[in-house]
């Protein structure tokens, strides 16, 4: 379930890209392709930190030390709250610089910046999902996190089709679908 969960998290950008490719112009496809890579970097960093928390929590529970387990979860909440806030601010401000750094074509630049900014406004959800999933895995439950992300992926695809195909929102619709899911 852990590997499938990680695969499904990566599927988000692919689903956005596929739906935008069906319904939107090439510049929108470029915006999603570039923007989803930026967001994937953030997700990988958060997921990596989550693995550390999962291991530490599992060790505390295995050692029969509920106080250490509690400290681990509290520390994770503080770390992820601060990280979510900091990453959100940085990404909202740095989206244009990130787009320039990735050599986004001029015709896709504004849409890429919007995509990254909309997705960045959901960083708190990325960190919350990963934090909660890390706790579940640390106590030996890897199925629930998989089910959470599976349902979110299905909702994301449905909202992608609605926002991009139905409302013609292009890359912005895909980004909105991602953070709502």
Secondary structure by P-SEA (a helix, b strand, c coil): caaaaaaaaaaaaaaaaaaaaacccaaaaaaaaaaaaaaaaaaaaaaaaaaaaaaaaaaaaaaccaaaaaaaaaaaaaaaaaaaaaaaaaaaaaaaaaaaaacccccaaaaaaaaaaaaaaaaaaaaaaaaaaaaaaaaccaaaaaaaaaaaaaaaaaaaaaaacccccaaaaaaaaaaac
